Structures are given as structure tokens and as C-alpha cells.
């Protein structure tokens, strides 16, 4: 006899006189094996300890099946998205945008590109199928070659069963590298100039009075006017 343990349930022992390969064909051998297997099956099924052990294993197997069902089939993990730009060296399409999506489950996901709110034709980009991570989640990458101009916005839209609405990640072109360098240099020069100016003002105000000059006590101007009184000639 043998036991059948399938995920979700167990069966009691039962006689199998033919065998898994069906190699015992003669009537005499089959009858002898039938006798021994039937006797063994009867003893096992009448043993209360054995039956309780089998029932406990069946229940454990059933609980394990439910736990794995909830953890795998019914599990939902939301994806994360990031767009990474890179120079292509191609004057016609100088920028390559890679939309990285990771940490999601189940593996079915839909990714589309938008240009200023309009859907980009799928022929312009080739999505890579989701590949598994080491933590029972998945990742994928969708790349798009673009020639951006000022004011453009490219959006990676991700649709997944764990999301109530599409997850959107935007990217817009920044300053050209040459312009970025000029802005950085101008900023440094401005900071240095401002520092020199403030240093000069501080030193001018903190310098001691000239020799032979003694400031009079009180205000330099009559109270209430705030301006010097000029007395005309004649």
C-alpha cells in the first residue's frame, strides 16, 4: 500500500497490488501481494494512533496550502518607478530615457510612455519582460529615445493590479551641459564678489578715526530734522 499526500489533503492507506509500473501480472503473484497489502491496510486503518497522525498531517498540509495561497496568488505589492536619462551620442535622438519599475507582484504590469500628455506609439520603445528579484517580486525596464526641447515632459505610466490608478513618473529636460557650466561659474563669481564687498564695508566702518579728529558728542544734526541746516550767505 502507499500514502497519497497532495498539497491540501492526505488519504488513508489503501492496497495497490499491481504496483506503480504494473509489473506484477501473474495471478499467483498478484493474489499473494493482494493478500499482504489488504492485511497491512486493514491494520493501519484500524490503528487509532496512525489514523490520528494521518489526520494531523492532512490538516497541516491544508493549512500550509491556504497560507501559500494567500502569500502568493492573493499577494499584491505596489511597484516603484524611476526615470533615468542618458546621452546616446546620436544627434537625432540625443537622450535615452529608461523607465525602471521594480518591487511589484504579481508580474503582470502595463507600461506606456506619454509625451506632453499624448501616448507614444509602442513601436517607438521596446519593453523588457518582467524578471524576478530575489525577494519574490519582479522588475522591468522600458526605454525610449527622444530629442527633447525646452518645455517637454515625458511621463512613464505604470498600470498594475495593486494600484487603484496608474503610477506616473515625469521627466523634463534640464539645461544643456555648457549652459550649466556657465551658470555655475557665474554663481561662484557672484558669491566671491559679494563676499569681497561685505568685507570692504566692514573694514571701512571699523577703521579708527583719522589723527587730530575728535567727534563731538550727540547727533550731528539738530533734533527732529534729520538733515543739516544750511545758512545762506549775504
DAPEMO-V394352 format. One record per residue. N is the residue number from 1. RES is the residue in three letters. PSI is psi in radians with two decimals (none if undefined). D_FIRST is the distance of its C-alpha to the first C-alpha in Angstrom with 2 decimals. Layout:
n,res,psi,d_first
N,RES,PSI,D_FIRST
N,RES,PSI,D_FIRST
//
This chain:
n,res,psi,d_first
1,UNK,2.95,0.00
2,UNK,2.87,3.82
3,UNK,2.46,7.19
4,UNK,2.02,10.10
5,UNK,1.81,13.39
6,UNK,2.54,16.38
7,UNK,1.98,19.90
8,UNK,-0.16,20.81
9,UNK,2.76,17.62
10,UNK,2.75,14.07
11,UNK,2.80,11.55
12,UNK,2.96,9.73
13,UNK,2.51,6.10
14,UNK,2.75,5.29
15,UNK,2.46,4.45
16,UNK,1.36,5.32
17,UNK,-0.41,7.64
18,UNK,-0.63,10.11
19,UNK,2.85,8.78
20,UNK,-0.54,10.58
21,UNK,-0.10,13.84
22,UNK,0.57,13.73
23,UNK,-0.36,15.17
24,UNK,1.87,14.26
25,UNK,-0.45,16.95
26,UNK,2.56,18.57
27,UNK,-0.64,18.24
28,UNK,-0.83,18.19
29,UNK,-0.70,15.41
30,UNK,-0.66,13.27
31,UNK,-0.66,14.19
32,UNK,-0.76,13.38
33,UNK,-0.63,9.85
34,UNK,-0.70,9.54
35,UNK,-0.83,11.17
36,UNK,-0.71,9.20
37,UNK,-0.65,5.69
38,UNK,-0.70,8.03
39,UNK,-0.78,9.87
40,UNK,-0.69,7.55
41,UNK,-0.72,6.69
42,UNK,-0.74,10.45
43,UNK,-0.75,11.52
44,UNK,-0.76,10.10
45,UNK,-0.36,11.55
46,UNK,-0.08,14.67
47,UNK,1.92,15.26
48,UNK,-0.62,17.92
49,UNK,-0.76,18.03
50,UNK,-0.75,14.41
51,UNK,-0.73,15.00
52,UNK,-0.67,18.29
53,UNK,-0.78,16.97
54,UNK,-0.70,14.59
55,UNK,-0.69,17.64
56,UNK,-0.71,19.92
57,UNK,-0.66,17.95
58,UNK,-0.73,17.88
59,UNK,-0.71,21.61
60,UNK,-0.70,22.38
61,UNK,-0.68,20.78
62,UNK,-0.75,22.83
63,UNK,-0.68,25.97
64,UNK,-0.66,25.61
65,UNK,-0.75,25.41
66,UNK,-0.68,28.58
67,UNK,-0.77,30.33
68,UNK,-0.57,29.77
69,UNK,-0.80,30.81
70,UNK,-0.61,34.07
71,UNK,-0.35,34.72
72,UNK,-1.21,34.23
73,UNK,-0.72,34.57
74,UNK,-0.05,37.08
75,UNK,2.47,38.93
76,UNK,2.17,42.57
77,UNK,2.17,44.78
78,UNK,2.51,48.40
79,UNK,2.83,49.88
80,UNK,2.59,52.95
81,UNK,2.48,55.64
82,UNK,2.42,58.46
83,UNK,2.24,60.90
84,UNK,2.03,62.08
85,UNK,2.71,65.16
86,UNK,2.54,66.06
87,UNK,2.43,68.96
88,UNK,-0.37,68.19
89,UNK,0.07,71.45
90,UNK,2.14,71.89
91,UNK,-0.51,75.18
92,UNK,-0.73,73.94
93,UNK,1.45,70.86
94,UNK,-0.20,71.58
95,UNK,2.36,68.80
96,UNK,2.15,65.03
97,UNK,2.22,63.16
98,UNK,2.07,59.52
99,UNK,1.93,57.63
100,UNK,2.19,54.80
101,UNK,2.24,52.07
102,UNK,2.87,49.40
103,UNK,0.43,47.04
104,UNK,2.73,45.68
105,UNK,2.40,42.29
106,UNK,3.05,40.90
107,UNK,-0.23,42.22
108,UNK,2.14,43.94
109,UNK,2.58,47.68
110,UNK,2.23,50.93
111,UNK,2.25,54.00
112,UNK,2.67,57.48
113,UNK,2.51,60.90
114,UNK,2.44,64.04
115,UNK,1.90,67.62
116,UNK,0.68,70.09
117,UNK,-0.19,67.75
118,UNK,2.45,67.20
119,UNK,2.29,63.84
120,UNK,2.37,63.83
121,UNK,2.38,62.48
122,UNK,-0.37,59.01
123,UNK,-0.33,60.44
124,UNK,-0.12,62.41
125,UNK,2.67,59.39
126,UNK,1.81,55.97
127,UNK,2.54,53.18
128,UNK,2.38,50.44
129,UNK,2.62,46.86
130,UNK,2.38,45.33
131,UNK,2.58,43.70
132,UNK,2.55,41.41
133,UNK,3.14,42.79
134,UNK,-0.02,41.01
135,UNK,0.48,40.85
136,UNK,0.45,38.76
137,UNK,3.13,41.99
138,UNK,2.87,43.79
139,UNK,2.75,47.27
140,UNK,2.95,49.44
141,UNK,2.38,53.04
142,UNK,2.11,55.51
143,UNK,2.63,58.84
144,UNK,2.27,62.15
145,UNK,2.28,65.40
146,UNK,2.80,68.52
147,UNK,1.39,72.28
148,UNK,2.63,73.02
149,UNK,2.93,76.46
150,UNK,2.31,77.87
151,UNK,-0.18,76.49
152,UNK,2.60,73.22
153,UNK,2.14,69.95
154,UNK,2.34,66.55
155,UNK,2.31,63.54
156,UNK,2.03,59.83
157,UNK,2.19,57.99
158,UNK,2.20,54.28
159,UNK,2.23,52.20
160,UNK,2.68,48.78
161,UNK,-0.38,46.52
162,UNK,-0.13,47.18
163,UNK,2.42,50.94
164,UNK,-0.44,52.94
165,UNK,2.79,55.62
166,UNK,2.51,56.01
167,UNK,2.15,56.55
168,UNK,2.38,59.89
169,UNK,2.13,61.27
170,UNK,2.67,64.91
171,UNK,2.36,66.84
172,UNK,2.57,70.59
173,UNK,2.44,72.70
174,UNK,-2.79,74.74
175,UNK,2.65,77.95
176,UNK,2.69,78.36
177,UNK,-0.70,78.15
178,UNK,-0.74,81.92
179,UNK,-0.67,82.74
180,UNK,-0.72,80.39
181,UNK,-0.76,82.24
182,UNK,-0.74,85.62
183,UNK,-0.71,84.58
184,UNK,-0.76,83.30
185,UNK,-0.77,86.56
186,UNK,-0.67,88.68
187,UNK,-0.75,86.79
188,UNK,-0.77,87.31
189,UNK,-0.69,91.02
190,UNK,-0.73,91.46
191,UNK,-0.75,89.89
192,UNK,-0.75,92.11
193,UNK,-0.74,95.22
194,UNK,-0.67,94.51
195,UNK,-0.73,94.02
196,UNK,-0.69,97.34
197,UNK,-0.81,99.14
198,UNK,-0.63,97.93
199,UNK,-0.74,98.84
200,UNK,-0.73,102.38
201,UNK,-0.75,102.88
202,UNK,-0.77,101.81
203,UNK,-0.63,104.14
204,UNK,-0.74,107.03
205,UNK,-0.46,106.74
206,UNK,-0.04,106.32
207,UNK,2.59,109.29
208,UNK,2.80,112.30
209,UNK,2.71,115.62
210,UNK,2.62,118.24
211,UNK,2.41,120.93
212,UNK,-0.03,123.93
213,UNK,2.20,122.04
214,UNK,2.01,121.52
215,UNK,2.40,119.73
216,UNK,2.59,121.52
217,UNK,2.67,119.70
218,UNK,-3.00,118.43
219,UNK,2.71,117.62
220,UNK,-0.30,119.29
221,UNK,2.66,119.97
222,UNK,2.52,121.76
223,UNK,2.39,119.45
224,UNK,-0.40,118.25
225,UNK,-0.79,119.00
226,UNK,0.05,116.49
227,UNK,2.65,118.74
228,UNK,2.63,121.81
229,UNK,2.14,125.30
230,UNK,2.18,127.41
231,UNK,2.09,131.21
232,UNK,2.75,133.12
233,UNK,2.67,136.27
234,UNK,none,139.77
//
